[in-house]
Amino acid sequence: MPTIAKVWIEEDCITCDACQDILPEVFEVTDDTSQIKADVREDGAFDRNTGLSAIKNEFRSEFSDLIEEAADACPVEIIKFEYEGGVAEEVAEEVAPAASEAVVAPVAVADAGADAGVLAGVLSGDRSLAIFFGSQTGNAAGLAEKTAKRAVAYGLEPTVIDMDGYDQAQFSSHKRILIITSTWGEGEMPDNADELWNATVAANPSLAGVHYSVCAIGDSSYDEFCKAGEDWDQKFASLGATSILEMKMCDVDFDEPWNEWVTEVLPRIACVDSSGVFHEDLVEAMIAYGAGDEDDEGADGDFNPPTIEQAPMSLTMRIFRYDPIKAQSGYDTIAVALPGHATIEDALVAIKREADGSLTFRSGSISGLNPLTGVKANGRILPADTTRISDLVSDGGTLTVEPLPGYEVLKDLMVSYDRYDDSRANSKPWLEADPRQGERLASGAPMGVMESAQATRLHALADVGSLQLVNAMSDTFDVDDVYSGPGIALQRWVRSQDPRSGNSHVKKMFELMQRKGGVWDEADISSIQRHGIDGSQAADSLYAARSRLLAEYKFTGKSGRLVKVYSRSVKMSGNVNETTLYRSVLGPLGLGSNIMNGVSLRMMLGFTRNGGPMMRGFQGMLVPPAGIGKIPDMFNSKVVNHHEVVAIFNELDRRF
């Protein structure tokens, strides 16, 4: 059994005392987080050990089992550890000057070796897995990314594929296919899947030899529940593909059923070998392999994951440079060649070593996790130490790397996070209980009583890799010096929802979110949502926070009053369109006084949503009922993800 050499605590500890109860010799829970004790560490410090100081040799064998047990017991999974020998090795990257090519070696990953026991046959050869997503609001896309991450544990090489623009003739080139799709409107395909669906129906390509499964997301309040997923499932079957697992239908709360599906489908589809044959008798062994329980017969008898390698690729890198002494900025351009599985940081380290030693950026730790390594890469806010080049650009493409927006640039790609730290210190988003509830230990110290499910939900409200990066995802944060940013707003929202927070602390968090510099300063939450899974999670929480604030402050203030009037007009008329909005909010007098503004001006000039005759739209404002010549609906289906409308509906009518 291997021994643990290092243990550390990530952010967002909920101070539940579980780790301290199991191993008080190593863990000590303070008011705001768990700490690693000084007595067991080589550096003698007392903190979360984010610097990755090693455990003293005399304690490693004694505490290894209990550290693993404490990590498993942690309800928010923020206790991390590393075995002796390390989970990763430092590598030498090489890069040539701009006129030549450079090769960057990837961070080394332990190799499973040739001896994989009974699974050796299926683990050899082609291990590709195509994960297609059809997504209207980003939920299916997010699940596809999560599925890909989990697929790696089963020796698969996943590729997440957007259905938009995909050639249906290429379906047959895959031996393993997973489809994750939502349903839009009354049983319709999401926008990004509609064209591919029509092409597949028209061409009917042969899919013999393809193994597949479908996870469908829908809303059971609609008659055509999960219709898009059913259509793909039936179409693949009719074209000769073999279902590896029956379709999973997920309602609006899709996380749990998706988890059930992915847990069962991945080991099954991983048992499809390179020739396209499914070995059902190996499924149990594959489950153990994916869980790390495979009895590998290597030199040390331990489980080692397979090497993940991708073909080398050539690209052009444009890197932002800033010299604070000369106050000059610009871009350096360099041509490089490197493996597709290399990270952005791998490329930057190689350039720094071989081309320009003055290049400045933040590096990740040996564990590959550092919330401060963020950069802007091809318009997306990403951690440089964990983002692969192949996920951003194809062979022959250009990768532009810039510092995070919204923060002061110190030099090149390195920014100062003082703005974030100052806002966090001023808001004090750490736990303040009055008093803390629960049982007490023999020592008299209080012990929390939060249930695991509740702790998981609390953690999920701000389950993002870096709150500093979330701030940079906001278009507003870069131009509004008063705005504390969405990352700080997330912390305030989490503390306001923590059942252990005292009433005064909750009130303080609400006040900070409501006032100038709070969550209402965010001009467009959708600007955050476009930045992948972390952005989508942050946006969902911000929408929830705004909805709660509207109800908490009883729709007061300018925006609150408009929300109330707007939502009541929607509820009374049954329509969501500009006519009902404009007439209900302004009224006859307001309509007359604003005849040349807003919607009135646009309709008089003919800028209607459907391009119809201008007078038909204008007539709909003046002549009752609203149905006569009304402007087309702004939303052609049930209103969702509009926090103002949802909030008032929840306040006035529980059916919504």
ZAMI-615256 format. One record per residue (C-alpha): z, x, y. Coordinates in steps of 0.25 Angstrom, whole numbers, plus 2048, in hexadecimal, padded with zeros to 3 digits. Example, Ala and Ser with C-alpha at 12.3 -4.5 7.8 and 13.67 -1.06 7.14 Angstrom:
<rs>
81F / 831 / 7EE;
81D / 837 / 7FC;
</rs>
This chain:
<rs>
800 / 800 / 800;
7FC / 806 / 80E;
807 / 808 / 818;
806 / 804 / 827;
805 / 80F / 831;
804 / 807 / 83E;
808 / 7F9 / 842;
806 / 7F2 / 850;
808 / 7E5 / 857;
7FC / 7DE / 85E;
7FD / 7D5 / 86B;
802 / 7C7 / 86B;
80E / 7C8 / 862;
815 / 7BA / 862;
823 / 7C1 / 85F;
826 / 7B9 / 852;
82F / 7C4 / 84C;
828 / 7C3 / 83F;
825 / 7D2 / 83E;
833 / 7D6 / 842;
839 / 7CD / 838;
830 / 7D4 / 82D;
832 / 7E2 / 832;
83C / 7E5 / 83D;
83B / 7F4 / 83B;
82D / 7F4 / 841;
82B / 7E7 / 849;
834 / 7E2 / 855;
830 / 7D6 / 85C;
833 / 7D6 / 86B;
832 / 7CB / 875;
822 / 7CC / 876;
81D / 7D3 / 86A;
821 / 7DA / 85D;
822 / 7E9 / 85E;
822 / 7F5 / 854;
82F / 7FC / 854;
830 / 80B / 859;
838 / 810 / 84C;
82C / 80E / 843;
821 / 814 / 84C;
81D / 822 / 84E;
81C / 820 / 85D;
82A / 81A / 85E;
825 / 80F / 868;
829 / 801 / 868;
81D / 7F7 / 86B;
812 / 7F0 / 863;
80C / 7FE / 85F;
7FF / 7FB / 865;
7FD / 80A / 865;
7FE / 80A / 856;
809 / 814 / 854;
80B / 817 / 845;
817 / 813 / 83D;
820 / 81E / 839;
81D / 823 / 82B;
82B / 820 / 825;
829 / 811 / 828;
81B / 80F / 823;
81D / 80C / 815;
82A / 804 / 817;
824 / 7FB / 822;
815 / 7F9 / 81E;
817 / 7EC / 815;
820 / 7E6 / 820;
816 / 7E9 / 82B;
80B / 7E2 / 823;
815 / 7D6 / 821;
818 / 7D5 / 830;
80A / 7D5 / 833;
807 / 7CA / 82A;
812 / 7C2 / 82F;
80E / 7C3 / 83E;
809 / 7B5 / 842;
800 / 7BB / 84C;
7FB / 7C7 / 844;
7FD / 7D2 / 84F;
804 / 7DC / 846;
7FA / 7E7 / 842;
7FC / 7F3 / 839;
7F4 / 7FF / 834;
7F5 / 806 / 827;
7F6 / 815 / 825;
7E8 / 81B / 826;
7E4 / 811 / 831;
7DB / 805 / 831;
7D1 / 80C / 839;
7CD / 81B / 83C;
7C9 / 821 / 849;
7BA / 825 / 848;
7B1 / 82E / 84F;
7A6 / 828 / 857;
79A / 82F / 85C;
791 / 82B / 868;
786 / 832 / 86E;
782 / 833 / 87D;
779 / 828 / 883;
76C / 82E / 87F;
770 / 82E / 870;
777 / 826 / 866;
785 / 825 / 861;
78C / 822 / 855;
79A / 81B / 855;
7A2 / 81B / 848;
7AA / 80F / 846;
7B9 / 80E / 844;
7BB / 811 / 835;
7BF / 805 / 82C;
7C5 / 807 / 81E;
7BB / 807 / 813;
7BD / 7FE / 807;
7B5 / 809 / 7FF;
7AD / 806 / 7F3;
7B8 / 801 / 7EA;
7BA / 7F2 / 7EE;
7BE / 7ED / 7E0;
7B8 / 7E0 / 7DC;
7B2 / 7DE / 7E9;
7A9 / 7EA / 7EA;
79D / 7E3 / 7E6;
79D / 7D8 / 7F1;
7A3 / 7E2 / 7FC;
797 / 7EB / 7FA;
789 / 7E9 / 801;
786 / 7DF / 80C;
793 / 7D9 / 811;
78D / 7D2 / 81D;
792 / 7C4 / 821;
78B / 7BB / 82C;
794 / 7B2 / 834;
78D / 7A8 / 83C;
793 / 79F / 847;
78F / 793 / 84E;
798 / 791 / 85A;
798 / 788 / 866;
7A5 / 78C / 86D;
7A8 / 79A / 866;
7B1 / 795 / 85B;
7A8 / 798 / 84F;
7A4 / 7A5 / 855;
7B2 / 7A9 / 856;
7B5 / 7A5 / 847;
7A8 / 7AD / 843;
7AE / 7BA / 849;
7BB / 7B7 / 843;
7B4 / 7B5 / 835;
7AD / 7C2 / 837;
7BA / 7CA / 839;
7C0 / 7C5 / 82C;
7B3 / 7C7 / 824;
7B5 / 7D6 / 825;
7C1 / 7D6 / 81C;
7B8 / 7D1 / 811;
7AE / 7DD / 812;
7A4 / 7D4 / 819;
79C / 7D9 / 825;
79C / 7CC / 82E;
792 / 7C9 / 839;
794 / 7BD / 843;
787 / 7B7 / 846;
785 / 7AD / 852;
77C / 7A2 / 84D;
774 / 7A2 / 85A;
767 / 7A9 / 858;
769 / 7AC / 84A;
75C / 7AC / 841;
75E / 7A2 / 835;
755 / 7AA / 82D;
760 / 7B5 / 82C;
76A / 7AC / 825;
765 / 7B0 / 818;
767 / 7BF / 81B;
776 / 7BD / 81A;
77E / 7BC / 80C;
78B / 7B7 / 813;
78B / 7AD / 81E;
797 / 7A6 / 825;
794 / 79B / 82F;
79E / 796 / 83A;
799 / 78B / 843;
79F / 781 / 84C;
799 / 773 / 84E;
794 / 76E / 85C;
794 / 760 / 861;
791 / 756 / 857;
78E / 75F / 84B;
784 / 768 / 852;
783 / 777 / 850;
789 / 780 / 85A;
77F / 785 / 865;
77E / 793 / 85F;
77B / 78D / 851;
771 / 782 / 854;
764 / 78B / 854;
768 / 792 / 847;
76B / 785 / 840;
75E / 77F / 844;
756 / 78B / 840;
75D / 78B / 832;
75B / 77C / 830;
74C / 77E / 833;
74A / 78B / 82B;
753 / 788 / 81F;
754 / 797 / 81B;
758 / 79A / 80D;
767 / 79F / 80C;
768 / 7A2 / 7FE;
771 / 7AE / 7FB;
779 / 7AA / 808;
788 / 7A7 / 806;
78F / 7A0 / 812;
79A / 797 / 817;
79C / 78F / 823;
7A8 / 78C / 82C;
7A5 / 780 / 835;
7AD / 77D / 842;
7AD / 76F / 848;
7B5 / 763 / 84D;
7BA / 759 / 844;
7BA / 74E / 84F;
7AB / 74F / 84E;
7A3 / 747 / 844;
79A / 754 / 841;
7A6 / 75D / 83D;
7A1 / 76B / 83A;
793 / 766 / 839;
78C / 773 / 83D;
794 / 77B / 832;
790 / 770 / 828;
782 / 772 / 82C;
782 / 781 / 82A;
789 / 77F / 81D;
77F / 775 / 817;
773 / 77D / 81C;
777 / 78A / 816;
77A / 783 / 809;
76C / 77C / 809;
765 / 78A / 80C;
76B / 790 / 7FF;
777 / 797 / 805;
784 / 797 / 7FD;
791 / 792 / 803;
79C / 79C / 800;
7A7 / 793 / 805;
7A6 / 784 / 80A;
7A5 / 781 / 819;
7B1 / 781 / 821;
7B3 / 776 / 82B;
7BC / 779 / 837;
7C1 / 770 / 841;
7C4 / 773 / 850;
7D0 / 77B / 84B;
7C7 / 785 / 843;
7D0 / 791 / 841;
7D7 / 78D / 835;
7CB / 788 / 82D;
7C3 / 793 / 831;
7CD / 79D / 82C;
7CE / 796 / 81F;
7BF / 796 / 81E;
7BD / 7A5 / 821;
7C9 / 7A9 / 818;
7C2 / 7A3 / 80C;
7B3 / 7A6 / 810;
7B4 / 7B5 / 813;
7B8 / 7BA / 805;
7AE / 7B0 / 7FF;
7A2 / 7B5 / 807;
7A7 / 7C3 / 806;
7A5 / 7C2 / 7F7;
796 / 7C0 / 7F9;
790 / 7CD / 7F5;
784 / 7D5 / 7FB;
77A / 7CE / 7F2;
77F / 7C0 / 7F6;
787 / 7BD / 7EA;
795 / 7B6 / 7EB;
7A0 / 7BB / 7E2;
7AA / 7B0 / 7E2;
7B3 / 7B7 / 7D8;
7B6 / 7C2 / 7E2;
7BB / 7B9 / 7ED;
7C9 / 7BB / 7EA;
7C8 / 7CA / 7EA;
7C0 / 7C9 / 7F8;
7CC / 7C1 / 7FE;
7D5 / 7CC / 7FA;
7CC / 7D6 / 7FF;
7CB / 7CF / 80C;
7DA / 7CE / 80D;
7DC / 7DD / 80A;
7E2 / 7DA / 7FC;
7D6 / 7E1 / 7F4;
7DB / 7EB / 7EA;
7D2 / 7F6 / 7EF;
7D2 / 802 / 7E6;
7D0 / 80D / 7F1;
7D8 / 819 / 7F2;
7E4 / 813 / 7F9;
7E3 / 805 / 7F2;
7E3 / 7FE / 7FF;
7D9 / 7F3 / 805;
7CF / 7F9 / 80E;
7C5 / 7F0 / 815;
7B6 / 7F4 / 814;
7AF / 7FC / 81F;
7A8 / 7F4 / 829;
79B / 7FB / 82E;
78F / 7F6 / 836;
782 / 7FE / 838;
780 / 807 / 844;
77A / 801 / 850;
775 / 807 / 85D;
778 / 801 / 86B;
779 / 805 / 87A;
787 / 804 / 880;
789 / 802 / 88F;
797 / 806 / 893;
79D / 803 / 8A0;
7A3 / 80F / 8A7;
7AC / 80F / 8B3;
7B1 / 81C / 8BA;
7BE / 818 / 8C2;
7BE / 826 / 8CA;
7B0 / 824 / 8CF;
7B1 / 814 / 8CF;
7A3 / 814 / 8C8;
79F / 80B / 8BC;
792 / 809 / 8B4;
78D / 809 / 8A5;
78A / 814 / 89B;
780 / 811 / 891;
780 / 818 / 883;
778 / 816 / 876;
780 / 816 / 86A;
77F / 814 / 85B;
78B / 810 / 853;
790 / 807 / 847;
790 / 7F8 / 84A;
79E / 7F7 / 846;
7A3 / 801 / 851;
7AB / 7FB / 85C;
7A8 / 7FC / 86B;
7B4 / 806 / 86C;
7AD / 80E / 861;
7A1 / 810 / 869;
7A9 / 813 / 876;
7B1 / 81D / 86F;
7A5 / 824 / 86A;
79F / 824 / 878;
7AB / 82A / 87D;
7AC / 835 / 873;
79D / 839 / 873;
797 / 835 / 880;
7A1 / 833 / 88B;
7AF / 836 / 88A;
7B3 / 82F / 897;
7B0 / 821 / 892;
7BD / 819 / 893;
7C1 / 80D / 88B;
7CD / 808 / 883;
7CE / 80B / 874;
7D4 / 803 / 869;
7DE / 807 / 860;
7DC / 80C / 851;
7DE / 7FE / 84D;
7D2 / 7FA / 855;
7DA / 7F0 / 85D;
7DD / 7F2 / 86C;
7DD / 7E6 / 876;
7D9 / 7EF / 881;
7CC / 7F5 / 87D;
7C4 / 7E9 / 882;
7B6 / 7EB / 888;
7AB / 7E2 / 88D;
79F / 7E4 / 883;
792 / 7DD / 885;
79A / 7D3 / 88D;
7A5 / 7D0 / 883;
7B3 / 7D4 / 884;
7B7 / 7DB / 878;
7C1 / 7E6 / 872;
7B9 / 7F3 / 871;
7C1 / 7F8 / 865;
7BE / 7EC / 85C;
7B1 / 7E7 / 860;
7A5 / 7EC / 858;
798 / 7F0 / 85E;
790 / 7E8 / 855;
797 / 7DB / 859;
791 / 7DD / 867;
784 / 7E4 / 867;
778 / 7E5 / 85D;
771 / 7F2 / 859;
769 / 7F7 / 865;
771 / 7EF / 86F;
779 / 7F2 / 87B;
788 / 7F1 / 87C;
78E / 7F1 / 88A;
79D / 7F5 / 88B;
7A5 / 7F2 / 898;
7B4 / 7F1 / 89C;
7BC / 7E4 / 89B;
7B9 / 7DB / 8A7;
7C5 / 7D7 / 8AF;
7CD / 7E4 / 8AE;
7CD / 7F0 / 8B7;
7C4 / 7FB / 8B1;
7CB / 808 / 8B0;
7C0 / 810 / 8AA;
7B3 / 80D / 8A3;
7B7 / 802 / 898;
7C6 / 804 / 89A;
7CD / 7F9 / 8A3;
7DB / 7F7 / 8A8;
7E3 / 7EB / 8A2;
7ED / 7EB / 8AD;
7E8 / 7DD / 8B2;
7EB / 7D7 / 8A4;
7F8 / 7DE / 8A3;
7FD / 7DA / 8B1;
7F9 / 7CB / 8AE;
800 / 7CB / 8A1;
80C / 7D1 / 8A6;
80D / 7C7 / 8B2;
80B / 7BB / 8A8;
815 / 7C0 / 89E;
80F / 7BA / 892;
819 / 7BE / 888;
822 / 7B5 / 881;
82E / 7AF / 889;
836 / 7A5 / 881;
842 / 79E / 886;
848 / 79E / 87C;
840 / 7A3 / 870;
841 / 799 / 865;
844 / 79C / 856;
84E / 7A2 / 84D;
855 / 7AF / 84F;
856 / 7BC / 846;
864 / 7C2 / 842;
863 / 7CB / 84E;
862 / 7BF / 857;
854 / 7C2 / 85B;
84B / 7B5 / 85C;
841 / 7B2 / 852;
834 / 7AA / 855;
831 / 79D / 84C;
822 / 79C / 850;
81A / 797 / 844;
80F / 79F / 83F;
804 / 795 / 843;
80A / 793 / 851;
80A / 7A3 / 853;
7FC / 7A4 / 84E;
7F7 / 799 / 858;
7FF / 7A0 / 863;
7F8 / 7AD / 860;
7EA / 7A7 / 85F;
7EB / 7A2 / 86D;
7E8 / 7B0 / 872;
7E3 / 7B6 / 865;
7DA / 7C0 / 86C;
7D9 / 7CF / 86A;
7DC / 7D3 / 879;
7E1 / 7CB / 884;
7DC / 7D5 / 88E;
7CD / 7D3 / 888;
7CF / 7C4 / 88A;
7D1 / 7C6 / 899;
7C4 / 7CE / 89A;
7BD / 7C3 / 893;
7BF / 7BA / 89F;
7B4 / 7BA / 8AA;
7BF / 7B5 / 8B4;
7C9 / 7C1 / 8B1;
7BF / 7CB / 8B6;
7BD / 7C5 / 8C4;
7CB / 7BE / 8C6;
7D6 / 7C8 / 8C9;
7E1 / 7BD / 8C9;
7DD / 7B7 / 8BB;
7E6 / 7BD / 8B1;
7DB / 7BB / 8A6;
7DA / 7B3 / 899;
7E1 / 7BD / 891;
7EE / 7BB / 899;
7EC / 7AC / 899;
7EB / 7AD / 889;
7F9 / 7B4 / 889;
7FF / 7A9 / 892;
7F9 / 79E / 88A;
7FF / 7A4 / 87D;
80D / 7A5 / 883;
80C / 797 / 889;
809 / 792 / 87B;
814 / 79A / 873;
81E / 791 / 86E;
829 / 79B / 871;
826 / 79D / 880;
830 / 796 / 889;
82C / 78B / 892;
82D / 793 / 89F;
824 / 79E / 899;
81A / 793 / 894;
81A / 78D / 8A2;
818 / 79B / 8A8;
80C / 79E / 89F;
806 / 790 / 8A3;
808 / 794 / 8B2;
801 / 7A1 / 8B1;
7F5 / 79B / 8A9;
7F4 / 790 / 8B3;
7F5 / 797 / 8C1;
7EB / 7A0 / 8C8;
7E7 / 7AC / 8BF;
7EA / 7A3 / 8B2;
7E1 / 79D / 8A8;
7DA / 794 / 8B2;
7D4 / 7A0 / 8B9;
7CA / 7A2 / 8AD;
7BD / 79D / 8B2;
7B6 / 79C / 8A5;
7BE / 79C / 898;
7B0 / 79D / 890;
7AE / 7AB / 896;
7B9 / 7AF / 88D;
7B5 / 7A7 / 881;
7A8 / 7AF / 87F;
7AF / 7BC / 87C;
7B0 / 7BA / 86D;
7BC / 7B5 / 865;
7C7 / 7BA / 86E;
7C0 / 7B4 / 87A;
7BF / 7A6 / 873;
7CD / 7A7 / 86F;
7D2 / 7AA / 87D;
7C9 / 79F / 883;
7CE / 794 / 879;
7DD / 798 / 87E;
7D9 / 798 / 88C;
7D3 / 78A / 88B;
7E0 / 785 / 884;
7E8 / 78B / 88F;
7E1 / 784 / 89A;
7E2 / 777 / 892;
7F1 / 779 / 891;
7F2 / 77C / 8A0;
7EA / 770 / 8A4;
7F4 / 767 / 89C;
800 / 76F / 8A0;
7FD / 76E / 8AF;
7F9 / 75F / 8AD;
7EB / 762 / 8B3;
7F0 / 765 / 8C1;
7E8 / 76D / 8CB;
7D9 / 76D / 8CE;
7D4 / 770 / 8C0;
7DE / 768 / 8B9;
7DA / 75B / 8C1;
7CB / 75D / 8BE;
7CE / 75F / 8B0;
7D6 / 752 / 8AF;
7CB / 74A / 8B7;
7C0 / 750 / 8AF;
7C6 / 74E / 8A1;
7CA / 73F / 8A5;
7BC / 73D / 8A9;
7B7 / 742 / 89B;
7C1 / 73A / 894;
7BE / 72D / 89B;
7AF / 72E / 89B;
7AD / 735 / 88E;
7A3 / 73E / 894;
7A3 / 74D / 899;
799 / 74E / 8A3;
797 / 752 / 8B2;
796 / 744 / 8B6;
7A3 / 73F / 8B1;
7AA / 74C / 8B6;
7A4 / 74C / 8C4;
7A7 / 73D / 8C6;
7B5 / 73D / 8C0;
7BA / 749 / 8C7;
7B4 / 747 / 8D5;
7B3 / 738 / 8D6;
7AA / 730 / 8DF;
7B0 / 737 / 8EC;
7B0 / 745 / 8E6;
7A2 / 742 / 8E1;
79D / 73F / 8EF;
7A4 / 74B / 8F5;
79E / 754 / 8EB;
790 / 74F / 8EA;
78A / 75C / 8ED;
793 / 764 / 8E4;
794 / 768 / 8D5;
78D / 75E / 8CC;
788 / 755 / 8D7;
780 / 761 / 8DD;
77B / 765 / 8CF;
776 / 757 / 8CB;
76F / 755 / 8D8;
768 / 762 / 8D6;
764 / 75E / 8C8;
76C / 768 / 8C1;
771 / 75E / 8B6;
775 / 763 / 8A8;
769 / 75D / 8A1;
75F / 75F / 8AD;
75C / 750 / 8AE;
759 / 749 / 8BB;
763 / 74D / 8C6;
765 / 73E / 8CA;
76A / 73A / 8BC;
775 / 744 / 8BD;
778 / 740 / 8CB;
778 / 731 / 8C8;
782 / 733 / 8BD;
78D / 737 / 8C7;
78B / 72B / 8D0;
788 / 71F / 8C7;
792 / 71A / 8BD;
793 / 71B / 8B2;
793 / 72A / 8AF;
789 / 727 / 8A4;
77E / 724 / 8AE;
775 / 730 / 8B0;
781 / 739 / 8AC;
780 / 748 / 8AB;
77F / 74D / 89D;
78C / 751 / 896;
791 / 75F / 899;
797 / 75F / 88A;
78F / 758 / 87F;
79B / 757 / 875;
7AA / 756 / 875;
7B0 / 75F / 880;
7B7 / 76B / 87A;
7BC / 778 / 87F;
7BE / 772 / 88D;
7CD / 774 / 890;
7CE / 76B / 89B;
7C8 / 75F / 894;
7CF / 762 / 887;
7DC / 763 / 88E;
7DC / 756 / 895;
7D7 / 74F / 889;
7E3 / 754 / 881;
7EC / 750 / 88C;
7E6 / 742 / 88D;
7E1 / 73E / 87F;
7E5 / 745 / 872;
7D8 / 741 / 86C;
7D1 / 74C / 873;
</rs>
